[in-house]
Amino acid sequence: MQTISFTAEARDLSTKPKAIRKAGRIPAVLYGGKTLEHFTVHQSDVKHLIYTPEFKLASVTLAGNVHNCILKDIQFHPLTDNITHIDFLTLEDGRKVNIEIPVKFKGVSPGVKEGGKLQQSMRRVKVKLDPKYIVNELYIDISELLLGDAVRVRDIEPNEHIEIMVNEATPVAIVEVPRALKSAEAEAAAPVAAAAETTEA
């Protein structure tokens, strides 16, 4: 599990968020259990935590204390997309948390080999677990996935320590039949249908 470590600066709550952002920093809060800390970070400190499809942990050093946590929420400016605020949640063994873990695939789909395209509709799945059992990925085996077939949340490889918080029937990915292949199948079926009509006549 990759951890992004950085040192934060304690925030003076009398300083307005606008002034903090003007100084090139981002207001942030760290909470969980008995912890509640207000601080600021520079975007360069957290960019590898935010702008990534991977799940990563954070290690925040604040006033000499190290806090192991996860990114819980990010607020963006509606016009500029600049980060305006970040929430971090502290991790404690024995206290379960809800997180979203990326879903990856194992194996090669026969449908893809035949020309289909694997379209993933769910890239992360919400789960509940004890922090000591956090993993950076969950997997689905697609080695038997044919053209037009779909995999769903129920197909995610089970983990006794992880409770999936999404309906098991929710689609994760489908092997789409390409238009060219659909056309070829339709053309191949047309003579068969015509012959059947002639026989019936």
Secondary structure, 3 states (H helix, E strand, C coil): CCEEEEECEECCCCCCHHHHHHCCEEEEEEEECCEEEEEEEEHHHHHHHHCCCCCCEEEEEECCEEEEEEEEEEEECCCCCCEEEEEEEECCCCCCEEEEEEEEEECCCHHHHCCCEEEECCCEEEEEECHHHCCCCEEEECCCCCCCCEEEHHHECCCCCCEECCCCCCEEEEEECCHHHHHHHHHHHHHHHHHHHHHHC
